[in-house]
Amino acid sequence: MSDQQNTEQTSVQPSNLASAMTKMRPWGTVTVLEKGERHRINRIEVNPEHHISTQLHYHRSEHWIVVSGTARVIFNGEEHILMQKQSTYVPMNTAHRVENPGVIPLVMIEVQNGEYLGEDDIIRFEDAQTESTQTPSAE
């Protein structure tokens, strides 16, 4: 590859775990492993018998890969059980939720892709279910 081609490429510098930012949540932790203009890679750990709130994003999709534990993923009115090495894709504009029904922590890698990844693109729902009739909470 020529020097000119090398300078035209965009490089993404991955974060190492020592400098990664971890946020504590009531259900577990989120660690940002890498951030780019249109993507973010997170390590998500969900404590046993806990869940992430039901939510929806207008500007990003998510791909979850289970590293360890068991995930119960609910979206489009369907429930899926994912085990280690399995994954699922959640399209934009889809109410979704992930739960840890197991007795060990659920560890997932989440890849977010989209034109906007801001925290204000998270619409949270009441945690009863993820049916399409649900309305966003006023939080």
Backbone as numpy.savetxt, mean C-alpha at the origin, in Angstrom:
# Nx Ny Nz CAx CAy CAz Cx Cy Cz
26.82 1.61 -23.87 25.97 2.78 -23.87 26.86 4.02 -23.87
26.54 5.01 -24.67 27.36 6.22 -24.76 27.16 7.09 -23.54
28.11 8.04 -23.35 28.00 8.98 -22.23 26.74 9.83 -22.34
26.37 10.19 -23.57 25.18 11.00 -23.77 23.94 10.22 -23.33
23.85 8.94 -23.65 22.71 8.13 -23.23 22.68 8.01 -21.71
23.82 7.87 -21.09 23.88 7.76 -19.63 23.36 9.02 -18.95
23.69 10.19 -19.49 23.26 11.43 -18.84 21.78 11.69 -19.04
21.17 11.09 -20.06 19.75 11.30 -20.31 18.87 10.41 -19.45
19.43 9.37 -18.87 18.64 8.47 -18.04 18.36 9.11 -16.69
17.19 8.82 -16.16 16.88 9.31 -14.81 17.18 8.19 -13.84
17.84 8.53 -12.77 18.12 7.48 -11.79 17.30 7.74 -10.54
16.88 6.66 -9.93 16.15 6.73 -8.67 17.07 6.15 -7.62
17.37 6.93 -6.61 18.25 6.45 -5.54 17.42 5.78 -4.46
17.52 4.45 -4.31 16.73 3.79 -3.28 17.20 4.19 -1.88
16.27 4.28 -0.98 16.61 4.54 0.42 17.09 3.24 1.04
18.07 3.32 1.92 18.40 2.11 2.66 17.60 2.12 3.95
17.48 0.97 4.58 16.62 0.87 5.77 17.07 1.77 6.90
18.37 2.04 6.99 18.88 2.88 8.07 18.34 4.30 7.95
18.15 4.79 6.73 17.65 6.15 6.56 16.17 6.19 6.18
15.53 5.04 6.09 14.12 4.98 5.72 13.27 5.59 6.84
12.15 6.20 6.44 11.25 6.82 7.40 10.14 5.83 7.76
10.01 5.54 9.05 8.97 4.62 9.53 7.95 5.41 10.33
6.68 5.19 10.00 5.59 5.80 10.75 4.85 4.70 11.50
4.62 4.95 12.77 3.84 4.04 13.60 2.36 4.35 13.40
1.57 3.31 13.28 0.13 3.43 13.14 -0.53 2.55 14.21
-1.81 2.75 14.53 -2.47 1.90 15.53 -2.46 0.42 15.14
-2.39 0.14 13.86 -2.43 -1.23 13.35 -1.06 -1.81 13.03
0.01 -0.99 13.04 1.35 -1.49 12.70 2.27 -0.37 12.27
3.08 -0.61 11.21 4.04 0.40 10.75 4.06 0.48 9.22
4.49 1.66 8.74 4.74 1.87 7.31 6.14 2.47 7.20
6.99 1.83 6.40 8.33 2.33 6.16 8.47 2.64 4.67
8.81 3.89 4.36 9.02 4.28 2.96 10.42 3.80 2.56
10.48 2.90 1.59 11.75 2.36 1.13 12.32 3.15 -0.04
11.43 3.67 -0.89 11.88 4.42 -2.07 10.76 5.33 -2.53
11.13 6.55 -2.97 10.15 7.50 -3.49 10.65 8.05 -4.80
9.74 8.12 -5.77 10.02 8.78 -7.04 8.87 9.72 -7.34
8.94 10.37 -8.48 7.89 11.33 -8.83 6.53 10.66 -8.99
6.50 9.45 -9.54 5.24 8.76 -9.81 5.14 7.39 -9.16
6.03 7.11 -8.20 5.94 5.83 -7.50 6.47 5.97 -6.07
6.02 5.06 -5.23 6.52 4.97 -3.85 6.50 3.49 -3.50
7.54 3.04 -2.82 7.61 1.65 -2.35 7.67 1.67 -0.84
6.70 0.98 -0.22 6.58 0.93 1.24 6.72 -0.50 1.74
7.27 -0.63 2.93 7.20 -1.89 3.68 6.11 -1.67 4.72
5.07 -2.49 4.68 3.93 -2.36 5.58 3.88 -3.57 6.49
3.78 -3.33 7.78 3.62 -4.40 8.76 2.31 -4.18 9.50
1.43 -5.19 9.44 0.12 -5.12 10.10 0.14 -6.13 11.24
-0.15 -5.65 12.44 -0.16 -6.52 13.62 -1.26 -7.58 13.51
-1.07 -8.72 14.18 -2.11 -9.76 14.17 -3.46 -9.21 14.63
-4.52 -9.64 13.93 -5.89 -9.26 14.22 -6.15 -7.76 14.11
-5.37 -7.07 13.27 -5.57 -5.64 13.00 -5.80 -5.45 11.50
-6.18 -4.25 11.12 -6.41 -3.94 9.71 -6.13 -2.48 9.42
-5.85 -2.21 8.16 -5.71 -0.85 7.67 -7.12 -0.37 7.32
-7.39 0.92 7.53 -8.73 1.44 7.26 -9.12 1.22 5.80
-10.42 1.09 5.58 -10.93 0.99 4.22 -10.71 2.35 3.56
-10.11 2.34 2.36 -9.76 3.60 1.72 -9.84 3.50 0.20
-9.71 4.65 -0.43 -9.78 4.75 -1.89 -8.83 5.86 -2.31
-8.22 5.72 -3.50 -7.31 6.73 -4.04 -7.77 7.08 -5.45
-7.85 8.37 -5.75 -8.26 8.81 -7.09 -7.10 8.84 -8.08
-5.88 8.96 -7.59 -4.76 9.20 -8.49 -3.66 8.14 -8.46
-3.87 7.05 -7.75 -2.84 6.02 -7.71 -3.44 4.63 -7.57
-2.70 3.67 -8.09 -3.03 2.26 -7.90 -2.00 1.69 -6.93
-2.29 0.50 -6.42 -1.37 -0.15 -5.48 -1.22 -1.62 -5.84
0.00 -2.10 -5.66 0.30 -3.52 -5.85 0.92 -3.99 -4.54
0.33 -5.01 -3.94 0.80 -5.53 -2.65 1.38 -6.91 -2.84
2.55 -7.14 -2.27 3.21 -8.44 -2.29 3.39 -8.87 -0.84
2.90 -10.06 -0.50 3.02 -10.56 0.87 4.40 -11.19 1.05
5.15 -10.68 2.02 6.48 -11.19 2.35 6.36 -12.28 3.40
5.53 -12.05 4.42 5.29 -13.06 5.44 3.94 -12.81 6.09
3.37 -13.86 6.64 2.05 -13.76 7.25 0.94 -14.03 6.23
-0.27 -13.69 6.64 -1.46 -13.89 5.81 -2.22 -12.59 5.70
-2.64 -12.24 4.48 -3.42 -11.02 4.25 -4.82 -11.39 3.79
-5.81 -10.73 4.38 -7.17 -10.79 3.86 -7.39 -9.45 3.19
-7.56 -9.47 1.86 -7.72 -8.25 1.08 -9.16 -8.19 0.58
-9.79 -7.04 0.80 -11.19 -6.87 0.39 -11.28 -5.67 -0.54
-11.75 -5.91 -1.77 -12.05 -4.83 -2.70 -12.97 -5.36 -3.79
-13.70 -4.45 -4.43 -14.69 -4.82 -5.45 -15.71 -5.82 -4.91
-16.04 -5.73 -3.62 -17.02 -6.63 -3.03 -16.54 -8.06 -2.87
-15.25 -8.31 -3.08 -14.70 -9.66 -2.96 -13.61 -9.71 -1.91
-13.47 -10.87 -1.30 -12.44 -11.10 -0.29 -11.43 -12.10 -0.86
-10.15 -11.79 -0.69 -9.08 -12.67 -1.17 -8.12 -12.93 -0.02
-7.69 -14.15 0.13 -6.67 -14.50 1.12 -5.35 -14.65 0.37
-4.33 -13.91 0.81 -3.01 -13.99 0.19 -2.01 -14.50 1.21
-1.13 -15.37 0.75 -0.07 -15.92 1.61 1.28 -15.44 1.07
2.33 -15.83 1.77 3.69 -15.47 1.39 3.92 -15.70 -0.11
4.55 -14.74 -0.77 4.91 -14.75 -2.19 3.73 -14.49 -3.12
2.54 -14.26 -2.60 1.39 -13.95 -3.44 1.18 -12.43 -3.46
0.48 -11.95 -4.48 0.28 -10.51 -4.61 -1.10 -10.21 -5.19
-1.46 -8.93 -5.12 -2.70 -8.47 -5.74 -2.51 -7.04 -6.19
-3.34 -6.63 -7.12 -3.33 -5.29 -7.69 -4.65 -4.61 -7.35
-4.57 -3.39 -6.83 -5.76 -2.60 -6.52 -5.77 -1.38 -7.44
-6.71 -1.33 -8.38 -6.76 -0.19 -9.32 -7.18 1.11 -8.62
-6.92 2.23 -9.29 -7.39 3.53 -8.81 -8.91 3.49 -8.66
-9.44 4.35 -7.81 -10.88 4.51 -7.63 -11.57 3.24 -7.13
-10.87 2.45 -6.35 -11.42 1.20 -5.81 -11.29 1.21 -4.29
-12.42 1.12 -3.59 -12.39 1.02 -2.12 -11.72 -0.31 -1.77
-10.77 -0.26 -0.84 -10.01 -1.46 -0.50 -9.58 -1.44 0.96
-9.27 -2.64 1.45 -8.85 -2.80 2.84 -7.99 -4.04 2.93
-7.01 -4.03 3.82 -6.20 -5.23 4.09 -6.26 -5.50 5.58
-6.40 -6.78 5.91 -6.49 -7.22 7.31 -5.45 -8.31 7.55
-5.05 -8.45 8.80 -4.19 -9.56 9.20 -5.02 -10.49 10.09
-5.54 -11.59 9.52 -6.35 -12.51 10.32 -5.49 -13.49 11.12
-4.19 -13.43 10.93 -3.29 -14.43 11.53 -2.81 -14.09 12.91
-1.85 -14.89 13.38 -1.27 -14.72 14.72 0.16 -14.20 14.66
0.72 -14.04 13.46 2.04 -13.44 13.30 1.88 -12.15 12.49
2.83 -11.23 12.59 2.71 -9.99 11.81 2.63 -10.26 10.31
1.82 -9.48 9.63 1.73 -9.50 8.17 2.72 -8.46 7.65
3.64 -8.89 6.81 4.62 -7.97 6.20 4.37 -7.97 4.70
4.16 -6.77 4.15 3.90 -6.63 2.72 4.81 -5.55 2.14
5.09 -5.68 0.86 5.70 -4.59 0.11 4.59 -4.00 -0.73
4.44 -2.69 -0.64 3.41 -1.97 -1.39 4.09 -1.09 -2.42
3.68 -1.24 -3.68 4.18 -0.39 -4.75 3.02 0.49 -5.19
3.16 1.79 -4.98 2.16 2.76 -5.40 2.61 3.39 -6.71
1.70 3.49 -7.67 1.99 4.13 -8.96 0.87 5.10 -9.27
1.24 6.30 -9.74 0.21 7.24 -10.14 0.77 8.62 -10.39
-0.10 9.48 -10.89 0.32 10.83 -11.20 0.39 11.73 -9.98
-0.21 11.28 -8.86 -0.16 12.05 -7.63 -0.18 11.08 -6.45
0.78 11.21 -5.53 0.92 10.27 -4.41 0.75 10.94 -3.05
0.19 12.14 -3.02 0.05 12.88 -1.77 -0.89 12.22 -0.77
-0.65 12.52 0.51 -1.48 11.96 1.59 -2.93 12.42 1.49
-3.18 13.54 0.81 -4.56 14.02 0.68 -5.34 13.29 -0.42
-4.72 12.27 -1.03 -5.44 11.41 -1.98 -5.85 10.10 -1.31
-6.06 10.15 -0.01 -6.56 8.98 0.72 -7.95 9.34 1.23
-8.95 8.69 0.67 -10.33 8.86 1.13 -10.61 7.68 2.05
-10.82 7.96 3.35 -11.07 6.90 4.33 -12.57 6.70 4.53
-12.96 5.44 4.65 -14.36 5.08 4.87 -14.53 4.56 6.29
-15.77 4.54 6.75 -16.07 3.86 8.01 -15.66 2.41 7.83
-15.21 1.76 8.87 -14.63 0.42 8.74 -15.63 -0.73 8.80
-16.87 -0.51 8.43 -17.84 -1.60 8.44 -17.60 -2.57 7.30
-17.38 -2.07 6.08 -17.19 -2.93 4.91 -16.70 -2.07 3.75
-16.47 -2.69 2.58 -15.96 -1.94 1.43 -16.93 -1.99 0.27
-18.20 -2.04 0.56 -19.20 -2.10 -0.51 -19.24 -0.77 -1.27
-19.68 -0.80 -2.50 -19.72 0.39 -3.34 -20.75 1.40 -2.86
-21.65 0.99 -1.96 -22.67 1.91 -1.44 -22.12 2.76 -0.30
-20.91 2.50 0.12 -20.31 3.20 1.23 -20.01 4.65 0.90
-20.09 5.52 1.89 -19.75 6.92 1.68 -18.54 7.26 2.54
-17.71 8.22 2.08 -16.52 8.58 2.84 -16.89 9.17 4.21
-15.99 8.96 5.17 -16.20 9.56 6.49 -15.84 11.03 6.43
-16.31 11.78 7.39 -16.08 13.22 7.41 -14.78 13.59 8.11
-13.91 12.65 8.39 -12.64 12.94 9.09 -11.72 13.78 8.27
